[in-house]
Amino acid sequence: MFQNALICTDFSDGLYRLVEFVPSLAAGGIKQITFFNNVPLEKEREIPRVDQDNIERSRDRLSAALNNPPPGVKVQVEVECGLPIDNILKLAQNSEADIIFLGMPTRTLLTEKLFGSTTMELTQQTPIPLLILRPQLISAYTTEELDLRCRHIFRYLLIPYDGSKSADYLVEQVKKRVQSQPDCALEKCLLCWILDEGVRKELQPADPLGEAQTKLEAAKAVLSNLDLEVNTEIRQGVPIEALLEAAEIHDITAIAVSSGSTSGFMKWSIPSFTSNILRRSWHPVMYFPPKSN
């Protein structure tokens, strides 16, 4: 699905371990990888200055990625000093990245407001898809497990679908990525519709199950000519909980999401659904930023 990855690490998120798995990432379709670490400005007598010593230490820690990359795979290491958001956005543009890897611990909205989140801020500022990984898992994987994770991370996507414009946009983005890469690593998709049990009956369509089945089949048809196995499922419950349960039951490798205003009775908006997945899912989350107006 993607060929040019920007992998950002602060050395506390476990993503620095990926320097040892360049061949595994290449097996998943990646042909260019940039590893990036941001070093804060050093303050001495309140005058910010570049911390050259830390830059060199960071570069040394990431340099293993440069050792014997597979043929046809380009690898580079970048370390910058300054504001993380600004440097990531600049490097993503300069390297022409088509996906950005980031680590983000599970957290509550209150914690995020108190301490901030580079990942959540990037979802607001970049048009480039993000792959969000949980530091606790990346740090705990054995070498064998992490090798398999890197090889298969794009293999099986769970796509939440509710018939809204943002859901259709998400399906189209997946289709576009598959069409642009003939040897795409994506093999399977699961389109999952959650009937929200908390919505009053008078606000639901006359036949919510029938409407869901009809719209799921239409979405499935969009992906049907891509040499993919596409399945559909309808579940009932609280949307975020039901979707995360589906992720546990099926052998998925990532959850694909987007955001935007939604129509219909599910109301999967940023505060109630997409951002909750970004904060709560233990599975990797592939976030497609909405199309700019």
C-alpha positions as a printed NumPy array, in Angstrom:
array([[  0.   ,   0.   ,   0.   ],
       [  2.904,   2.296,   0.744],
       [  6.433,   2.567,  -0.6  ],
       [  8.049,   5.524,   1.176],
       [  7.955,   5.496,   4.973],
       [  9.052,   8.153,   7.446],
       [  9.59 ,   6.417,  10.808],
       [  9.697,   8.875,  13.719],
       [ 11.027,   7.8  ,  17.108],
       [ 11.847,   9.534,  20.381],
       [ 13.612,   6.384,  21.715],
       [ 10.901,   5.872,  24.342],
       [  8.327,   4.487,  21.887],
       [ 10.091,   1.317,  20.765],
       [ 10.072,   2.37 ,  17.112],
       [ 13.851,   2.73 ,  17.134],
       [ 13.912,  -1.102,  17.123],
       [ 12.735,  -1.015,  13.515],
       [ 16.261,  -0.097,  12.386],
       [ 17.002,  -3.825,  12.691],
       [ 14.026,  -4.797,  10.519],
       [ 14.56 ,  -2.952,   7.25 ],
       [ 14.397,  -6.225,   5.237],
       [ 11.11 ,  -7.101,   6.991],
       [  9.579,  -3.719,   6.164],
       [ 10.804,  -4.103,   2.576],
       [  8.996,  -7.464,   2.402],
       [  5.817,  -5.513,   3.218],
       [  6.299,  -3.316,   0.154],
       [  8.388,  -0.427,   1.533],
       [ 11.099,   0.721,  -0.885],
       [ 12.355,   3.853,   0.866],
       [ 12.692,   4.376,   4.63 ],
       [ 13.738,   7.478,   6.535],
       [ 14.367,   7.115,  10.266],
       [ 13.954,  10.354,  12.181],
       [ 14.645,  11.541,  15.71 ],
       [ 14.007,  15.047,  17.002],
       [ 16.401,  16.526,  19.558],
       [ 15.097,  19.379,  21.728],
       [ 16.967,  22.66 ,  21.649],
       [ 19.466,  22.973,  24.457],
       [ 18.866,  25.935,  26.757],
       [ 21.785,  27.559,  28.47 ],
       [ 21.169,  30.878,  30.185],
       [ 17.77 ,  30.834,  28.445],
       [ 19.359,  31.054,  24.984],
       [ 18.255,  28.066,  22.828],
       [ 20.998,  26.379,  20.842],
       [ 21.467,  23.214,  18.815],
       [ 22.425,  20.229,  20.98 ],
       [ 25.113,  18.777,  18.728],
       [ 26.186,  16.073,  21.187],
       [ 22.679,  14.637,  21.412],
       [ 22.299,  14.846,  17.642],
       [ 25.389,  12.684,  17.188],
       [ 24.238,  10.183,  19.82 ],
       [ 20.844,   9.877,  18.141],
       [ 22.422,   9.437,  14.738],
       [ 24.63 ,   6.657,  16.102],
       [ 21.632,   4.843,  17.604],
       [ 19.798,   4.871,  14.277],
       [ 22.798,   4.083,  12.083],
       [ 22.179,   0.313,  12.201],
       [ 19.407,   0.905,   9.642],
       [ 22.077,   1.715,   7.063],
       [ 23.747,  -1.69 ,   7.325],
       [ 23.157,  -3.818,   4.237],
       [ 19.662,  -2.767,   3.132],
       [ 18.039,  -5.104,   0.58 ],
       [ 18.664,  -4.365,  -3.105],
       [ 16.406,  -1.612,  -4.406],
       [ 15.63 ,  -0.254,  -0.922],
       [ 16.872,   3.213,   0.022],
       [ 17.462,   3.966,   3.721],
       [ 18.485,   7.232,   5.343],
       [ 18.792,   8.615,   8.876],
       [ 17.803,  12.166,   9.778],
       [ 18.228,  13.9  ,  13.14 ],
       [ 17.081,  17.473,  13.619],
       [ 16.971,  19.887,  16.514],
       [ 13.901,  21.991,  17.274],
       [ 10.137,  21.551,  17.359],
       [  9.032,  17.968,  16.522],
       [  5.901,  18.897,  14.566],
       [  7.713,  21.411,  12.348],
       [ 10.609,  19.057,  11.653],
       [  8.376,  16.064,  10.894],
       [  6.241,  18.064,   8.472],
       [  9.31 ,  19.457,   6.714],
       [ 11.026,  16.082,   6.451],
       [  7.859,  14.329,   5.261],
       [  7.614,  16.821,   2.412],
       [ 11.308,  16.717,   1.52 ],
       [ 11.467,  12.919,   1.538],
       [  8.125,  12.605,  -0.312],
       [  6.895,  10.162,   2.329],
       [  3.567,   8.478,   1.645],
       [  3.154,   7.201,   5.223],
       [  4.457,   8.32 ,   8.626],
       [  5.072,   5.801,  11.421],
       [  4.504,   7.167,  14.931],
       [  4.329,   5.753,  18.432],
       [  1.471,   6.788,  20.692],
       [  0.594,   5.285,  24.083],
       [ -3.038,   4.621,  24.914],
       [ -4.366,   7.618,  26.81 ],
       [ -7.471,   9.489,  27.841],
       [ -8.621,  12.766,  26.319],
       [ -7.915,  14.503,  29.64 ],
       [ -4.323,  13.219,  29.715],
       [ -3.85 ,  14.35 ,  26.135],
       [ -5.111,  17.842,  26.913],
       [ -2.82 ,  18.092,  29.921],
       [  0.361,  16.767,  28.333],
       [ -0.234,  17.116,  24.601],
       [  0.252,  14.625,  21.78 ],
       [  2.483,  15.045,  18.75 ],
       [  0.533,  12.33 ,  16.957],
       [ -2.87 ,  13.922,  17.515],
       [ -1.509,  17.282,  16.415],
       [ -0.119,  15.739,  13.24 ],
       [ -3.55 ,  14.318,  12.378],
       [ -4.678,  17.938,  12.111],
       [ -1.769,  19.21 ,  10.024],
       [ -0.594,  16.65 ,   7.479],
       [ -2.328,  15.177,   4.413],
       [ -0.059,  12.11 ,   4.645],
       [ -1.493,   8.895,   6.147],
       [ -0.212,   7.975,   9.596],
       [  0.492,   4.51 ,  10.994],
       [  0.14 ,   4.673,  14.77 ],
       [  1.777,   1.937,  16.858],
       [  1.618,   1.271,  20.599],
       [  5.024,   1.63 ,  22.297],
       [  4.138,  -0.988,  24.91 ],
       [  3.66 ,  -3.635,  22.232],
       [  6.613,  -2.705,  20.041],
       [  8.874,  -2.779,  23.098],
       [  7.545,  -6.152,  24.262],
       [  7.717,  -8.049,  20.95 ],
       [ 10.495, -10.596,  20.593],
       [ 12.749, -10.275,  17.561],
       [ 10.817, -13.034,  15.796],
       [  7.458, -11.414,  16.575],
       [  8.571,  -7.989,  15.426],
       [  9.947,  -9.436,  12.206],
       [  6.519, -10.933,  11.414],
       [  4.717,  -7.738,  12.427],
       [  6.823,  -5.65 ,  10.044],
       [  6.294,  -8.1  ,   7.181],
       [  2.521,  -8.31 ,   7.63 ],
       [  1.519,  -4.908,   8.964],
       [ -0.368,  -4.007,   5.765],
       [ -1.796,  -7.481,   5.119],
       [ -5.335,  -7.369,   6.6  ],
       [ -7.256,  -4.146,   7.264],
       [-10.351,  -3.688,   9.393],
       [-12.341,  -0.814,   7.881],
       [-15.18 ,   0.652,   9.971],
       [-17.995,   1.561,   7.6  ],
       [-21.287,   3.384,   8.238],
       [-22.346,   4.562,   4.768],
       [-21.22 ,   8.144,   5.418],
       [-19.153,  10.329,   3.106],
       [-16.089,   9.925,   5.314],
       [-16.497,   6.126,   5.246],
       [-16.779,   6.173,   1.433],
       [-13.7  ,   8.399,   1.316],
       [-11.803,   5.849,   3.436],
       [-12.745,   3.002,   1.087],
       [-11.659,   5.085,  -1.91 ],
       [ -8.317,   5.834,  -0.258],
       [ -7.663,   2.134,   0.286],
       [ -8.61 ,   1.443,  -3.341],
       [ -6.314,   4.215,  -4.574],
       [ -3.357,   2.896,  -2.586],
       [ -3.821,  -0.65 ,  -3.828],
       [ -4.148,   0.471,  -7.461],
       [ -0.969,   2.551,  -7.222],
       [  1.145,  -0.406,  -6.089],
       [  0.968,  -3.52 ,  -8.305],
       [  2.777,  -5.701,  -5.73 ],
       [  0.662,  -4.386,  -2.847],
       [  1.019,  -6.255,   0.448],
       [ -2.682,  -5.873,   1.28 ],
       [ -4.464,  -9.227,   0.948],
       [ -7.739,  -8.878,   2.879],
       [-10.209,  -6.235,   4.076],
       [-13.075,  -6.506,   6.542],
       [-15.808,  -3.864,   6.194],
       [-17.475,  -3.683,   9.599],
       [-20.77 ,  -1.849,  10.279],
       [-21.758,  -1.28 ,  13.897],
       [-25.449,  -0.794,  14.682],
       [-25.345,   1.609,  17.614],
       [-27.503,   0.11 ,  20.353],
       [-27.661,   3.461,  22.127],
       [-29.679,   5.188,  19.378],
       [-33.429,   5.445,  19.959],
       [-35.565,   3.424,  17.573],
       [-37.421,   6.45 ,  16.244],
       [-34.097,   7.899,  15.042],
       [-33.101,   4.733,  13.201],
       [-34.018,   3.813,   9.611],
       [-37.072,   1.591,   9.179],
       [-34.822,  -1.388,   8.439],
       [-31.355,  -0.661,   9.886],
       [-30.033,  -4.174,   9.236],
       [-31.234,  -4.186,   5.633],
       [-29.825,  -0.722,   4.973],
       [-26.475,  -1.725,   6.455],
       [-26.293,  -4.867,   4.32 ],
       [-27.144,  -2.945,   1.149],
       [-24.555,  -0.234,   1.743],
       [-21.883,  -2.725,   2.788],
       [-22.361,  -4.631,  -0.458],
       [-21.988,  -1.397,  -2.424],
       [-18.754,  -0.577,  -0.572],
       [-17.51 ,  -4.128,  -1.101],
       [-18.105,  -3.742,  -4.849],
       [-15.717,  -0.749,  -4.915],
       [-12.889,  -3.04 ,  -3.77 ],
       [-14.   ,  -6.192,  -5.559],
       [-11.825,  -5.83 ,  -8.68 ],
       [ -8.553,  -5.321,  -6.787],
       [ -7.597,  -8.975,  -6.286],
       [ -8.422,  -8.688,  -2.579],
       [-10.463, -10.873,  -0.282],
       [-13.187,  -8.508,   0.965],
       [-15.554,  -9.564,   3.751],
       [-18.373,  -7.706,   5.494],
       [-19.765,  -7.936,   9.   ],
       [-22.559,  -6.263,  10.947],
       [-22.278,  -6.033,  14.719],
       [-24.418,  -4.364,  17.354],
       [-23.258,  -2.474,  20.418],
       [-21.411,   0.649,  21.478],
       [-19.467,   1.538,  18.273],
       [-15.972,   1.877,  19.713],
       [-16.275,  -1.201,  21.928],
       [-17.878,  -3.339,  19.222],
       [-15.213,  -2.379,  16.692],
       [-12.333,  -3.149,  19.051],
       [-13.962,  -6.5  ,  19.812],
       [-14.122,  -7.233,  16.072],
       [-10.414,  -6.388,  15.844],
       [ -9.68 ,  -8.956,  18.552],
       [-11.768, -11.713,  16.977],
       [-10.512, -11.372,  13.398],
       [ -6.89 , -11.832,  12.448],
       [ -6.412,  -8.233,  11.325],
       [ -3.082,  -6.423,  11.188],
       [ -4.35 ,  -2.815,  11.375],
       [ -7.496,  -0.708,  11.681],
       [ -7.968,   1.881,   8.928],
       [ -9.811,   5.08 ,   9.867],
       [-10.502,   8.562,   8.585],
       [-12.491,  11.456,   9.993],
       [-14.931,  14.129,   8.993],
       [-18.578,  15.028,   9.374],
       [-20.86 ,  12.03 ,   9.102],
       [-24.501,  11.634,   8.28 ],
       [-26.941,   9.021,   9.464],
       [-27.712,   7.737,  12.907],
       [-24.268,   6.512,  14.014],
       [-22.575,   9.903,  14.403],
       [-19.014,   8.652,  14.103],
       [-17.355,  12.036,  14.45 ],
       [-13.827,  12.852,  15.638],
       [-14.696,  13.317,  19.334],
       [-16.802,  10.171,  19.566],
       [-15.228,   7.607,  17.294],
       [-12.086,   8.175,  15.227],
       [-10.104,   9.863,  17.981],
       [-11.243,   7.17 ,  20.428],
       [ -9.769,   4.519,  18.154],
       [ -6.533,   6.491,  17.928],
       [ -6.389,   6.692,  21.721],
       [ -7.66 ,   3.249,  22.693],
       [ -6.847,   0.633,  20.063],
       [ -4.005,  -1.761,  20.833],
       [ -3.939,  -2.731,  17.162],
       [ -1.959,  -0.533,  14.769],
       [ -4.149,   2.265,  13.426],
       [ -3.792,   3.55 ,   9.864],
       [ -5.202,   7.09 ,   9.786],
       [ -6.106,   8.716,   6.469],
       [ -6.488,  12.503,   6.915],
       [ -9.702,  13.849,   5.401],
       [ -9.608,  15.587,   2.039],
       [ -8.973,  19.293,   2.466],
       [-11.729,  21.606,   1.286]])
